[in-house]
Amino acid sequence: MSTQRQRVGTLFLHETGDEYLAVPIRNDERLFQAVLGLKETSAGPRPGKFRIKRDSTQEPRSPEEFVEFARGAERIRISEQTSRKGREELREMLSGYQLDARVVRTCRLCASAGRYSPITDGTAIETGREQICPDCAFLELERELSYAGGVTGAAEERLKDLLLEVQDLNRITNLLQGQLDPDLTKFDEISATTDEVDSVPVSSLDLHPDLQTLLEGRFEDLLPVQSLAVENGLFGGPQAKGDDQLVVSATATGKTLVGEMAGVDRVLQGEGKMLFLVPLVALANQKHEDFRDEYGDLVDVTLRVGASRVRDDGNRFDPGADVIVGTYEGIDHALRTGRDLGDVGTVVIDEVHTLKEGERGHRLDGLIARLKDYCEQRSQSGSGYSGAQWIYLSATVGNPEWLARKLDARLIEFEERPIPIERHLTFADGAEKPRIENRLVKREFDRESSKGYRGQTIVFTNSRRRCHEISRKIEYNAAPYHAGLDYGRRKKVERMFADQELSAVVTTAALAAGVDFPASQVIFDSLAMGIEWLSVQEFHQMLGRAGRPDYHDRGTVYLLVEPDCSYHNSMEGTEDEVAFTLLKDEMEPVRTQYDESAAIEETLANVTVGGKRAKSLNDRMIGEIPTTHAIGKLLEYGFIDGLEPTPLGRAITRHFLAPDEAFKILDGIRKGDDPLDIVAEMELHGEEG
C-alpha cells in the first residue's frame, strides 16, 4: 500500500514509550497505525524510523513518507497524555517542516489502542483515575455488568443513558453494588393530576334519612369520583334502581363509597340486601370490620368467605343479614349448593380486574353470570322483587370501555392522582436486597409528612418464607403479613400499622389487591407473584398503594432488580427485562381466557346452578366457552347426566375442583392412599398468597 501523497483530515500523534503512535484519519476512519521514531540532527529532531503496523508485525517505510502525510494533513493533533518533553519534541520536529500542531484532550485508552477520540467537558466520563471517552466507558461498564451476572438490553441501555447523563462511571457501577443514589435510581415521576369535577353536596343526595344523617356527619361534599357516579345515575329516579356502573379510579380516590352508598341505601329502603364481594379472605375480613364499624348501627352485617363451605355452621354467616361481605368463592359456593340468598338489591364486585387472572378470572366470570341468573329467576317469581344493581370497582383496567360494554354497565372513569409518585429502580442480588430494604424503610420512617404522619412502607415479595426473612432484617419494628397467618394476627398487624407502630409490612404480591395499609412507600423485593412474573396491571395495582392524600405529600416506589434472575425454570425472561416491561408498557386489557379445564369447570357449575339454562349462562359470560365441547367432556367424565350433575359432578363443583384435581383425588382414593396425604397434596397444589 502506497502511503505517499494521501490526503488526510487529521494526523493524530500519541507518545508510547520512546516512540510515537501516528494515526492518519480520513472521513472519521483510521487509515492505519504507524510507529514514528525521532532522531536528533544538527537541525533538531527529525523522523528517524517510520513503520506501518500490520497485525503483529511492523512494515518499515521511509521516514519521508511520514513527512508527506504530515504535509497533506488538514490538521495535526497531539494527545494531552503525551509528556511535556514529547510535546516539545514533536512540535520542534514539525516546525522544521513549517507545520503546526495542537494539543487536545483525548481518551488515553483509545490513544493507546491507536484510536483518535477527543473528549470535552461535555463528553468525558470520569473513572476516578482519569477521564475517558463514552465508548471506552461503555466497555468498562459492560465488563462490570458481566461480573454482576449480566443484564439484558433494556437495563443496559438504561445504565448507558445514565452514564452519559452523569458522566461518572463509578456512580453507575455503584448502582450494581446496591448503592442508593436518588438522582440515578429515579426512573420517572407520575405527576399528581386533578380532573375538574363539580362536587355534589351530601345534603343534596336524598338518601334514606338514617344514611343521609350518617354521611352528613362524616363530610360535606362527595369526592370527585363519587360525584361523577351520582351525576351519572347511581341512585336512579323515583321508583327506579340506579344504573349498573363500572367505576375505574386510582387507589385512595374514594370509589368504594360509591358501592357502599348505593347498597346501604337500597337496604334501608327495603329494596334488597347488599353483597360486597372481594377476591381474598383477608380483604373480606377487613371490609367486614369496616362495614360493622361504619354502618353497624343501621344494618346487620355478616361474612361469607371460602372457608364457609368447609364449616358452614352459622357462627359467622347469617344468610338473612342486610349486608353480606364475602369472597367471590364464598358467594359462588352458596349458589353452587343451592343456598337461598334472599332478595339481592345491590352487588358490588371489588377488584373486578381479577377477571383477567388465570385461576380466579374464570371463576369470577362464572360467578357474575350465575348471580345475575339467580337475581333474574327471583325477579320472575312474582314476588315484586325488581332485581339487583351491579357496581364494579377497579383501580386498574386497560380496556375500560370494552369491559363496561361486556358488563352492560355505565363507565365512570376518573383519572385523578391525588399526589405524585416517584418510581425508582436499582440493581441488587437476592441476598443484598434485605439490607437495601432496611435502609429504605428506616429513611422513610424517619420522615414526617406535612400532615403529621411518619412514612411507612409495604414490601412486596413472592413467598411467605421471604416475608418473614425480610421483616426480621428490618431494624425498626416491622411485621410479615400473608394468608398463612391466622385472622387475629393479621388484624393485629393492620391495627399496629394504622397506629404507626410499624415501619413496614412485608407481604406477598397475592395480597396486593386492596388491604388498607396507608403506606407512603412501596418496595418490590421481587417482580414475581409465586412463580409467575407480575403483569403490568398487577404492578400498577401494587405501586398504587404508595401515598395517600390525607396522610402523605408524595408516594415513592422502589424496584429492587436482580440482573439475570428468574425464580423458576418455567419463567420466561429475567427480572431486569421484566422491570422495564412493567415500567414502560401499557396496561393489559381485562379479558377472561378459557382453556379446556376452565371451560369444563365453569360449564359444570352452570349446569349445577342452571340446569337447562347452562348454555345461556355460558353465552352471557365475558370469556368465550366452547359449550358443546365442554358438555361433551362432562358427559365423557361422568360429571353430568343429560343437563343434570351426577353426584360426582355435584361434589366436584361444590369443592371448586378442576378436572385434573378431581381425577387426582379419585386416583388416590382408588389406590387406597391416606386421606390426609391426598388433602396435603391438594393443599400444596392450590396454595396461594
C-alpha positions as CSV (number, residue, x, y, z in Angstrom):
1,M,0.0,0.0,0.0
2,S,1.4,3.3,-1.0
3,T,1.2,6.0,1.7
4,Q,2.6,8.9,-0.3
5,R,0.5,11.9,-1.0
6,Q,-2.7,10.5,0.5
7,R,-4.7,13.4,1.8
8,V,-6.0,13.0,5.3
9,G,-8.2,15.1,7.6
10,T,-6.3,14.6,10.9
11,L,-2.9,13.2,11.8
12,F,-3.0,12.1,15.4
13,L,0.2,11.6,17.4
14,H,0.5,9.9,20.8
15,E,3.5,9.1,22.9
16,T,4.2,5.4,23.6
17,G,7.4,4.9,25.5
18,D,10.4,6.3,23.5
19,E,8.4,6.4,20.2
20,Y,5.1,7.9,19.0
21,L,2.0,6.4,17.6
22,A,0.9,8.1,14.3
23,V,-2.6,7.6,13.1
24,P,-3.9,9.2,9.9
25,I,-7.7,9.7,9.8
26,R,-9.8,10.4,6.8
27,N,-13.6,10.9,6.9
28,D,-13.6,9.7,10.6
29,E,-12.0,6.4,9.6
30,R,-8.5,5.3,10.6
31,L,-6.3,4.6,7.6
32,F,-3.7,2.7,9.5
33,Q,-1.5,2.8,12.6
34,A,2.2,3.6,12.4
35,V,5.1,3.9,14.8
36,L,7.3,7.0,14.5
37,G,10.8,7.3,16.0
38,L,12.7,10.6,16.1
39,K,16.4,11.2,15.8
40,E,18.5,14.2,16.8
41,T,20.1,16.1,13.9
42,S,22.0,19.3,13.7
43,A,18.7,20.9,12.6
44,G,16.8,19.4,15.6
45,P,14.6,16.3,15.9
46,R,13.7,14.7,12.6
47,P,11.9,11.4,11.7
48,G,14.3,8.5,12.0
49,K,12.0,5.5,11.8
50,F,8.5,5.0,10.3
51,R,6.9,1.6,10.5
52,I,3.3,0.7,9.4
53,K,1.7,-1.7,11.9
54,R,0.2,-4.8,10.4
55,D,-1.4,-7.2,12.9
56,S,1.6,-8.4,15.0
57,T,4.3,-7.1,12.5
58,Q,5.6,-3.7,11.6
59,E,6.5,-2.9,8.0
60,P,9.4,-0.4,7.7
61,R,8.8,2.7,5.5
62,S,10.9,5.7,4.6
63,P,10.7,8.4,7.2
64,E,10.0,10.8,4.3
65,E,6.6,9.2,3.9
66,F,5.6,10.5,7.4
67,V,6.6,13.9,6.3
68,E,4.4,13.6,3.2
69,F,1.5,12.6,5.4
70,A,2.1,15.5,7.8
71,R,2.2,17.9,4.9
72,G,-1.0,16.5,3.5
73,A,-3.0,16.7,6.7
74,E,-5.6,19.3,7.3
75,R,-4.8,19.3,11.0
76,I,-2.3,17.7,13.3
77,R,-3.2,16.8,16.9
78,I,-1.1,15.7,19.8
79,S,-2.7,13.8,22.7
80,E,-2.8,15.5,26.0
81,Q,-1.4,12.4,27.6
82,T,1.9,12.9,25.7
83,S,4.6,14.2,28.1
84,R,5.7,17.8,28.1
85,K,9.1,16.7,26.7
86,G,7.3,14.6,24.0
87,R,5.1,17.5,23.0
88,E,8.0,19.9,22.7
89,E,10.0,17.3,20.7
90,L,7.1,16.8,18.3
91,R,6.4,20.5,17.9
92,E,10.0,21.2,17.2
93,M,10.2,18.4,14.6
94,L,7.0,19.6,12.9
95,S,8.1,23.3,12.9
96,G,11.2,22.2,10.9
97,Y,8.8,21.5,8.1
98,Q,6.7,24.6,8.8
99,L,3.9,22.6,10.3
100,D,1.9,23.3,13.4
101,A,0.1,21.0,15.9
102,R,-2.3,21.5,18.7
103,V,-2.5,19.5,21.9
104,V,-6.0,18.1,22.6
105,R,-7.7,16.1,25.4
106,T,-8.2,12.6,24.2
107,C,-9.2,9.2,25.7
108,R,-6.0,7.5,26.9
109,L,-7.4,4.1,26.4
110,C,-8.3,4.9,22.8
111,A,-5.0,6.6,22.1
112,S,-3.1,3.6,23.4
113,A,-5.1,1.4,21.1
114,G,-4.4,3.8,18.1
115,R,-7.8,5.5,18.1
116,Y,-8.3,9.2,18.0
117,S,-11.1,10.1,20.5
118,P,-11.0,13.8,21.5
119,I,-13.0,14.4,24.7
120,T,-14.5,17.6,26.1
121,D,-16.1,18.6,29.4
122,G,-19.4,17.6,27.8
123,T,-18.3,14.1,26.7
124,A,-15.6,13.0,29.1
125,I,-16.5,10.2,31.5
126,E,-14.9,10.3,35.0
127,T,-13.5,7.0,36.3
128,G,-11.9,8.2,39.5
129,R,-8.4,7.9,38.0
130,E,-8.9,9.7,34.7
131,Q,-11.4,10.8,32.1
132,I,-12.2,8.5,29.1
133,C,-14.5,8.6,26.1
134,P,-18.0,7.2,26.2
135,D,-17.2,4.2,24.0
136,C,-14.4,3.1,26.4
137,A,-16.7,3.8,29.4
138,F,-19.4,1.6,27.9
139,L,-16.8,-1.2,27.5
140,E,-15.8,-0.8,31.2
141,L,-19.5,-0.8,32.2
142,E,-20.1,-4.0,30.2
143,R,-17.2,-5.6,31.9
144,E,-18.7,-4.7,35.3
145,L,-22.1,-6.0,34.2
146,S,-20.6,-9.3,33.3
147,Y,-19.2,-9.6,36.8
148,A,-22.6,-8.8,38.2
149,G,-24.2,-11.7,36.2
150,G,-25.1,-9.7,33.1
151,V,-28.2,-7.6,32.4
152,T,-30.4,-7.6,29.4
153,G,-30.7,-5.0,26.7
154,A,-33.2,-2.6,28.2
155,A,-31.4,-2.5,31.6
156,E,-28.0,-2.0,29.8
157,E,-29.4,0.9,27.7
158,R,-30.8,2.5,30.9
159,L,-27.4,2.3,32.5
160,K,-25.7,3.7,29.5
161,D,-28.1,6.6,29.3
162,L,-27.4,7.4,32.9
163,L,-23.7,7.1,32.3
164,L,-23.9,9.8,29.5
165,E,-26.1,11.9,31.8
166,V,-23.9,11.9,34.9
167,Q,-20.5,11.3,33.2
168,D,-19.3,9.3,36.2
169,L,-18.5,5.6,35.7
170,N,-18.1,4.8,39.4
171,R,-21.6,6.2,40.3
172,I,-23.1,3.9,37.7
173,T,-21.2,0.8,38.8
174,N,-22.1,1.6,42.4
175,L,-25.7,1.0,41.5
176,L,-24.8,-2.6,40.8
177,Q,-23.5,-2.8,44.3
178,G,-26.8,-1.7,45.9
179,Q,-25.8,2.0,46.3
180,L,-28.9,4.2,46.7
181,D,-28.2,7.4,44.7
182,P,-31.7,9.0,44.3
183,D,-30.6,11.0,41.2
184,L,-29.7,7.8,39.4
185,T,-32.3,5.4,40.8
186,K,-35.2,7.7,39.9
187,F,-36.8,6.3,36.7
188,D,-39.7,8.8,36.4
189,E,-42.4,10.5,38.3
190,I,-46.2,10.1,37.9
191,S,-47.4,13.6,38.4
192,A,-50.4,14.5,40.5
193,T,-53.4,15.3,38.3
194,T,-56.7,16.8,39.1
195,D,-59.8,16.5,37.0
196,E,-62.3,19.3,37.2
197,V,-65.5,17.8,38.7
198,D,-68.2,19.8,40.4
199,S,-68.6,18.3,43.9
200,V,-72.0,17.0,44.9
201,P,-73.1,18.2,48.4
202,V,-74.0,15.3,50.6
203,S,-77.1,17.3,51.7
204,S,-78.4,17.1,48.2
205,L,-78.4,13.3,47.9
206,D,-81.9,12.5,49.2
207,L,-80.9,9.1,50.6
208,H,-82.7,7.2,53.4
209,P,-82.8,9.6,56.4
210,D,-80.6,7.4,58.6
211,L,-77.9,7.0,55.9
212,Q,-78.2,10.7,55.0
213,T,-77.6,11.7,58.6
214,L,-74.6,9.4,58.9
215,L,-72.9,10.7,55.8
216,E,-73.6,14.3,56.6
217,G,-71.8,13.7,59.9
218,R,-68.8,12.5,58.1
219,F,-68.3,15.1,55.3
220,E,-70.0,17.9,53.5
221,D,-69.2,17.1,49.8
222,L,-68.6,13.9,47.9
223,L,-65.2,13.3,46.3
224,P,-65.0,13.7,42.5
225,V,-65.4,10.1,41.5
226,Q,-68.4,9.8,43.9
227,S,-69.9,12.9,42.4
228,L,-69.4,11.5,38.9
229,A,-71.2,8.3,39.9
230,V,-74.1,10.2,41.4
231,E,-74.5,12.5,38.4
232,N,-74.5,9.5,36.1
233,G,-77.4,7.6,37.6
234,L,-76.0,5.9,40.7
235,F,-79.3,6.4,42.5
236,G,-81.7,6.4,39.6
237,G,-85.0,8.2,39.7
238,P,-88.2,7.7,41.8
239,Q,-89.2,4.0,42.0
240,A,-86.3,3.0,39.8
241,K,-83.0,1.4,40.8
242,G,-79.8,3.1,39.7
243,D,-77.7,2.2,36.7
244,D,-75.2,-0.5,36.8
245,Q,-71.7,1.1,36.8
246,L,-68.1,0.2,36.2
247,V,-66.1,2.7,38.4
248,V,-62.4,2.9,37.4
249,S,-60.3,5.2,39.5
250,A,-56.9,5.2,41.3
251,T,-56.4,3.9,44.8
252,A,-57.5,6.3,47.5
253,T,-59.8,8.3,45.3
254,G,-63.0,7.1,47.2
255,K,-64.6,4.7,44.7
256,T,-65.5,2.1,47.4
257,L,-68.0,4.6,48.9
258,V,-69.9,4.6,45.6
259,G,-70.9,0.9,46.2
260,E,-71.5,1.5,49.9
261,M,-73.9,4.4,49.4
262,A,-75.9,2.6,46.8
263,G,-76.1,-0.7,48.6
264,V,-76.8,0.6,52.1
265,D,-79.5,3.0,50.8
266,R,-81.3,0.2,49.0
267,V,-81.1,-2.0,52.1
268,L,-82.7,0.8,54.2
269,Q,-85.3,1.4,51.5
270,G,-86.3,-2.2,51.7
271,E,-85.1,-2.9,48.1
272,G,-83.0,-6.0,48.9
273,K,-79.8,-6.9,50.6
274,M,-76.3,-5.9,49.6
275,L,-73.5,-8.2,48.5
276,F,-70.0,-6.7,48.7
277,L,-67.6,-9.2,47.1
278,V,-63.7,-9.3,47.0
279,P,-61.2,-11.8,45.8
280,L,-59.4,-12.7,49.1
281,V,-60.3,-13.7,52.6
282,A,-58.1,-11.1,54.1
283,L,-59.9,-8.4,52.2
284,A,-63.3,-9.7,53.1
285,N,-62.3,-9.8,56.8
286,Q,-61.1,-6.2,56.6
287,K,-64.2,-5.0,54.7
288,H,-66.5,-6.8,57.1
289,E,-64.9,-5.0,60.0
290,D,-65.2,-1.7,58.2
291,F,-68.9,-2.2,57.4
292,R,-69.7,-3.1,61.0
293,D,-67.8,-0.1,62.3
294,E,-69.3,2.4,59.8
295,Y,-72.9,1.0,59.3
296,G,-73.4,-1.5,62.1
297,D,-76.0,0.8,63.8
298,L,-78.1,0.8,60.6
299,V,-77.8,-2.7,59.1
300,D,-76.9,-6.2,60.0
301,V,-73.5,-7.3,58.5
302,T,-72.3,-10.9,58.0
303,L,-69.3,-12.5,56.4
304,R,-69.3,-15.3,53.8
305,V,-65.8,-16.5,52.7
306,G,-64.4,-19.6,51.0
307,A,-63.9,-21.3,54.3
308,S,-67.6,-21.2,54.9
309,R,-68.0,-24.1,52.5
310,V,-66.0,-26.4,54.8
311,R,-67.7,-25.5,58.0
312,D,-70.9,-23.7,57.4
313,D,-72.2,-23.8,61.0
314,G,-73.8,-20.3,61.1
315,N,-71.5,-18.9,63.7
316,R,-70.3,-16.2,61.4
317,F,-72.5,-16.3,58.3
318,D,-76.1,-15.2,58.5
319,P,-77.8,-15.6,55.1
320,G,-80.6,-13.3,56.3
321,A,-78.3,-10.3,57.0
322,D,-78.8,-7.0,55.3
323,V,-75.2,-6.8,54.1
324,I,-73.1,-9.9,53.2
325,V,-69.4,-9.2,52.8
326,G,-67.8,-12.2,51.1
327,T,-65.2,-13.6,48.8
328,Y,-66.2,-14.4,45.2
329,E,-65.7,-18.1,46.1
330,G,-67.9,-17.9,49.3
331,I,-70.9,-16.5,47.4
332,D,-70.3,-18.8,44.4
333,H,-70.3,-21.8,46.8
334,A,-73.7,-20.7,48.1
335,L,-75.0,-20.6,44.5
336,R,-73.4,-24.0,43.6
337,T,-75.0,-25.6,46.7
338,G,-78.5,-24.1,46.2
339,R,-78.5,-21.7,49.1
340,D,-81.2,-19.1,49.2
341,L,-79.6,-15.6,49.4
342,G,-82.9,-13.8,49.5
343,D,-83.6,-10.7,47.5
344,V,-80.4,-9.1,46.5
345,G,-80.7,-5.4,45.9
346,T,-77.0,-4.4,45.2
347,V,-74.0,-6.4,44.1
348,V,-70.6,-4.7,44.4
349,I,-67.7,-6.5,42.8
350,D,-64.5,-5.0,44.1
351,E,-61.2,-5.6,42.2
352,V,-63.2,-6.6,39.1
353,H,-59.9,-6.6,37.1
354,T,-59.5,-10.1,38.7
355,L,-61.4,-11.3,35.6
356,K,-58.1,-11.4,33.7
357,E,-56.3,-13.6,36.3
358,G,-55.6,-17.2,35.5
359,E,-57.5,-19.2,38.1
360,R,-59.7,-16.6,39.7
361,G,-60.6,-14.9,36.4
362,H,-62.9,-17.6,35.0
363,R,-64.4,-18.2,38.5
364,L,-65.4,-14.6,38.8
365,D,-66.7,-14.6,35.3
366,G,-68.9,-17.6,36.2
367,L,-70.0,-16.1,39.5
368,I,-71.2,-12.9,37.8
369,A,-73.2,-14.9,35.2
370,R,-74.7,-17.3,37.9
371,L,-75.5,-14.5,40.3
372,K,-77.2,-12.5,37.6
373,D,-79.2,-15.6,36.6
374,Y,-80.2,-16.0,40.3
375,C,-81.5,-12.5,40.5
376,E,-83.4,-12.8,37.2
377,Q,-85.0,-16.0,38.2
378,R,-86.1,-14.5,41.5
379,S,-87.4,-11.3,39.9
380,Q,-89.6,-13.6,37.7
381,S,-91.2,-15.3,40.7
382,G,-93.9,-12.7,41.0
383,S,-92.8,-11.5,44.5
384,G,-92.3,-7.9,43.4
385,Y,-88.5,-8.1,43.6
386,S,-87.1,-5.9,40.8
387,G,-83.5,-7.3,40.6
388,A,-80.1,-6.1,41.6
389,Q,-78.0,-3.0,40.8
390,W,-74.4,-4.0,39.9
391,I,-71.4,-1.9,40.7
392,Y,-67.9,-3.0,39.6
393,L,-64.8,-1.3,41.1
394,S,-61.2,-1.2,40.0
395,A,-58.1,1.0,40.1
396,T,-56.5,-0.7,37.0
397,V,-58.4,-1.6,33.8
398,G,-56.6,-1.3,30.5
399,N,-59.8,-1.5,28.4
400,P,-62.5,0.1,30.5
401,E,-64.9,1.0,27.6
402,W,-64.9,-2.6,26.3
403,L,-65.3,-4.1,29.8
404,A,-68.2,-1.7,30.6
405,R,-69.9,-2.8,27.4
406,K,-69.4,-6.5,28.2
407,L,-70.8,-6.0,31.7
408,D,-73.6,-3.9,30.4
409,A,-72.6,-1.1,32.8
410,R,-72.1,2.7,32.6
411,L,-68.4,3.6,32.7
412,I,-67.4,6.0,35.4
413,E,-63.8,6.8,34.8
414,F,-61.8,9.3,36.9
415,E,-58.1,9.7,36.2
416,E,-57.1,11.9,39.0
417,R,-54.0,11.0,41.0
418,P,-54.2,12.9,44.3
419,I,-50.4,13.0,44.9
420,P,-47.3,12.4,42.8
421,I,-45.5,9.1,42.8
422,E,-41.7,8.8,42.2
423,R,-40.6,5.5,40.7
424,H,-37.1,4.3,41.4
425,L,-35.1,1.3,40.0
426,T,-31.9,-0.1,41.3
427,F,-30.0,-3.4,41.0
428,A,-29.2,-5.9,43.7
429,D,-28.9,-9.6,44.2
430,G,-31.3,-11.5,46.4
431,A,-29.0,-11.7,49.4
432,E,-28.3,-7.9,49.2
433,K,-31.9,-6.8,48.9
434,P,-32.9,-7.0,52.6
435,R,-30.0,-4.7,53.5
436,I,-31.2,-2.1,51.0
437,E,-34.8,-2.5,52.1
438,N,-33.8,-1.9,55.7
439,R,-32.1,1.4,54.7
440,L,-35.1,2.5,52.6
441,V,-37.6,1.6,55.4
442,K,-35.6,3.4,58.0
443,R,-35.1,6.5,55.9
444,E,-38.9,6.6,55.1
445,F,-40.0,6.1,58.7
446,D,-37.7,8.9,59.9
447,R,-39.6,11.4,57.7
448,E,-42.8,13.1,58.7
449,S,-45.2,14.5,56.1
450,S,-46.8,17.9,56.3
451,K,-49.9,16.2,57.5
452,G,-48.0,14.9,60.6
453,Y,-47.6,11.2,59.5
454,R,-44.5,9.2,59.5
455,G,-43.5,7.4,56.3
456,Q,-44.4,3.7,56.3
457,T,-43.6,1.0,53.8
458,I,-45.2,-2.0,52.1
459,V,-42.6,-4.5,50.9
460,F,-43.9,-6.9,48.3
461,T,-42.2,-10.2,47.8
462,N,-43.0,-13.6,46.2
463,S,-43.2,-16.1,49.1
464,R,-44.4,-16.4,52.7
465,R,-41.0,-17.5,53.8
466,R,-39.4,-14.5,52.3
467,C,-41.9,-12.2,54.2
468,H,-40.5,-13.5,57.5
469,E,-36.9,-13.4,56.3
470,I,-37.1,-9.7,55.3
471,S,-39.2,-8.5,58.3
472,R,-36.6,-10.0,60.7
473,K,-33.8,-7.9,59.0
474,I,-35.6,-4.6,59.3
475,E,-34.2,-2.8,62.3
476,Y,-37.3,-0.7,63.0
477,N,-40.5,-2.6,64.1
478,A,-41.8,-4.5,61.0
479,A,-44.1,-7.5,60.5
480,P,-44.9,-10.2,57.9
481,Y,-48.4,-10.3,56.5
482,H,-49.8,-13.1,54.4
483,A,-52.6,-15.5,54.0
484,G,-50.8,-18.1,56.1
485,L,-51.2,-16.0,59.3
486,D,-54.4,-16.5,61.3
487,Y,-57.1,-13.9,61.4
488,G,-56.2,-12.5,64.8
489,R,-52.5,-12.0,63.9
490,R,-53.4,-10.2,60.6
491,K,-55.8,-7.9,62.4
492,K,-53.1,-7.1,64.9
493,V,-50.7,-6.2,62.1
494,E,-53.4,-4.0,60.4
495,R,-54.1,-2.2,63.7
496,M,-50.4,-1.6,64.5
497,F,-49.8,-0.2,61.0
498,A,-52.8,2.1,61.3
499,D,-51.4,3.3,64.7
500,Q,-48.0,3.9,63.1
501,E,-46.4,1.3,65.4
502,L,-44.9,-0.5,62.4
503,S,-42.4,1.0,60.0
504,A,-43.2,-1.7,57.4
505,V,-45.3,-4.7,56.5
506,V,-43.8,-7.4,54.3
507,T,-46.4,-9.1,52.3
508,T,-46.9,-11.4,49.3
509,A,-47.9,-9.9,46.0
510,A,-51.1,-12.0,46.2
511,L,-52.4,-9.7,48.9
512,A,-51.8,-6.5,46.9
513,A,-55.4,-6.1,45.8
514,G,-56.8,-3.9,48.5
515,V,-55.7,-4.4,52.1
516,D,-55.8,-1.0,53.6
517,F,-52.3,-0.1,54.6
518,P,-51.9,3.6,54.2
519,A,-48.2,3.5,53.1
520,S,-46.1,6.3,51.7
521,Q,-43.6,3.9,50.1
522,V,-43.8,0.6,48.2
523,I,-40.8,-1.6,47.7
524,F,-40.7,-4.5,45.2
525,D,-38.4,-7.1,46.6
526,S,-39.3,-9.2,43.6
527,L,-41.3,-8.8,40.5
528,A,-42.9,-12.2,40.7
529,M,-46.1,-13.5,42.2
530,G,-45.2,-17.0,43.2
531,I,-43.5,-18.5,40.1
532,E,-45.1,-16.1,37.6
533,W,-44.0,-12.6,36.7
534,L,-46.3,-9.7,37.6
535,S,-48.5,-8.3,34.9
536,V,-48.5,-4.6,34.1
537,Q,-51.9,-4.4,35.6
538,E,-50.8,-6.2,38.8
539,F,-47.7,-3.9,39.0
540,H,-49.8,-0.8,38.8
541,Q,-52.3,-2.1,41.3
542,M,-49.4,-2.6,43.8
543,L,-47.5,0.6,43.2
544,G,-50.8,2.5,43.6
545,R,-50.6,1.7,47.3
546,A,-47.8,4.3,47.7
547,G,-49.1,7.6,49.1
548,R,-52.4,8.7,50.5
549,P,-53.6,12.3,50.0
550,D,-54.8,12.5,53.6
551,Y,-51.6,11.2,55.0
552,H,-48.7,11.9,52.7
553,D,-47.2,14.6,50.4
554,R,-46.0,12.1,47.8
555,G,-45.6,8.4,47.2
556,T,-42.3,6.5,46.5
557,V,-41.8,3.2,44.7
558,Y,-38.6,1.2,44.6
559,L,-38.0,-1.7,42.3
560,L,-35.0,-3.8,43.5
561,V,-34.0,-5.8,40.5
562,E,-31.6,-8.8,40.4
563,P,-29.8,-8.9,37.0
564,D,-30.2,-12.1,35.0
565,C,-32.5,-13.6,37.6
566,S,-35.7,-15.7,37.4
567,Y,-37.4,-17.6,40.3
568,H,-38.4,-20.8,38.5
569,N,-37.2,-22.5,35.3
570,S,-40.6,-22.1,33.8
571,M,-40.4,-18.3,33.9
572,E,-39.6,-16.6,30.6
573,G,-37.2,-13.6,30.7
574,T,-35.2,-12.2,33.6
575,E,-36.1,-9.8,36.3
576,D,-34.3,-6.9,34.7
577,E,-36.1,-7.5,31.4
578,V,-39.4,-7.7,33.3
579,A,-38.7,-4.5,35.2
580,F,-38.6,-2.3,32.1
581,T,-41.6,-4.0,30.6
582,L,-43.6,-3.2,33.7
583,L,-42.3,0.4,33.8
584,K,-42.9,1.2,30.1
585,D,-45.7,-1.0,28.8
586,E,-49.4,-0.2,28.6
587,M,-51.7,-2.0,31.0
588,E,-53.1,-5.2,29.7
589,P,-56.8,-5.5,28.7
590,V,-59.1,-7.2,31.2
591,R,-60.4,-10.3,29.3
592,T,-61.2,-13.7,30.7
593,Q,-59.4,-16.5,28.8
594,Y,-60.6,-20.1,28.9
595,D,-58.6,-23.3,28.5
596,E,-60.3,-26.6,28.4
597,S,-60.1,-27.2,32.1
598,A,-61.6,-23.8,33.0
599,A,-64.3,-24.2,30.4
600,I,-65.3,-27.6,31.8
601,E,-65.2,-26.3,35.4
602,E,-67.5,-23.3,34.7
603,T,-69.9,-25.3,32.5
604,L,-70.3,-27.9,35.2
605,A,-71.0,-25.1,37.7
606,N,-73.6,-23.6,35.3
607,V,-75.2,-27.0,34.8
608,T,-75.4,-27.4,38.6
609,V,-76.9,-24.0,39.1
610,G,-79.0,-23.5,35.9
611,G,-79.7,-27.0,34.5
612,K,-81.1,-26.4,31.0
613,R,-80.1,-22.8,31.3
614,A,-76.5,-23.7,31.3
615,K,-75.9,-22.8,27.6
616,S,-77.4,-19.3,28.1
617,L,-75.3,-18.9,31.2
618,N,-72.2,-19.8,29.2
619,D,-73.2,-17.4,26.5
620,R,-73.6,-14.4,28.8
621,M,-70.1,-14.8,30.3
622,I,-67.3,-12.4,29.2
623,G,-64.9,-15.2,28.1
624,E,-65.8,-17.4,25.2
625,I,-66.6,-21.0,26.2
626,P,-66.9,-23.8,23.6
627,T,-70.1,-25.1,25.2
628,T,-70.7,-28.1,23.0
629,H,-67.1,-29.4,23.6
630,A,-67.3,-28.8,27.3
631,I,-70.6,-30.6,27.7
632,G,-69.2,-33.5,25.7
633,K,-66.3,-33.8,28.1
634,L,-68.6,-33.6,31.2
635,L,-70.6,-36.5,29.8
636,E,-67.4,-38.4,29.0
637,Y,-66.1,-37.9,32.5
638,G,-69.4,-38.9,34.1
639,F,-69.8,-35.5,35.8
640,I,-73.3,-34.9,34.3
641,D,-76.2,-37.0,33.1
642,G,-78.1,-35.0,30.4
643,L,-78.1,-31.5,31.8
644,E,-78.1,-32.5,35.4
645,P,-74.9,-33.0,37.6
646,T,-74.2,-36.5,38.8
647,P,-73.4,-37.0,42.5
648,L,-69.7,-36.9,41.5
649,G,-70.2,-33.8,39.4
650,R,-72.1,-32.1,42.3
651,A,-69.2,-32.9,44.7
652,I,-66.6,-31.6,42.3
653,T,-68.4,-28.3,41.6
654,R,-69.1,-27.9,45.4
655,H,-65.4,-28.0,46.1
656,F,-64.3,-25.9,43.1
657,L,-62.2,-28.7,41.6
658,A,-60.7,-28.6,38.1
659,P,-61.0,-31.9,36.2
660,D,-57.3,-32.8,36.8
661,E,-57.7,-32.2,40.5
662,A,-60.8,-34.4,40.7
663,F,-59.0,-37.2,38.9
664,K,-56.0,-36.9,41.2
665,I,-58.3,-37.3,44.3
666,L,-60.2,-40.2,42.7
667,D,-57.0,-41.9,41.8
668,G,-55.7,-41.5,45.3
669,I,-58.9,-43.0,46.7
670,R,-58.8,-46.0,44.3
671,K,-55.2,-46.6,45.3
672,G,-56.1,-46.5,49.0
673,D,-53.9,-43.5,49.8
674,D,-54.2,-41.9,53.2
675,P,-56.9,-39.2,53.0
676,L,-54.6,-36.8,54.8
677,D,-51.9,-37.3,52.2
678,I,-54.4,-36.6,49.5
679,V,-55.5,-33.4,51.2
680,A,-52.0,-32.3,51.8
681,E,-51.1,-32.8,48.1
682,M,-54.2,-30.8,47.1
683,E,-53.3,-28.0,49.5
684,L,-49.8,-27.8,48.0
685,H,-51.3,-27.9,44.6
686,G,-53.7,-25.0,45.2
687,E,-51.7,-22.9,47.8
688,E,-51.8,-19.2,47.2
689,G,-50.7,-15.9,48.9
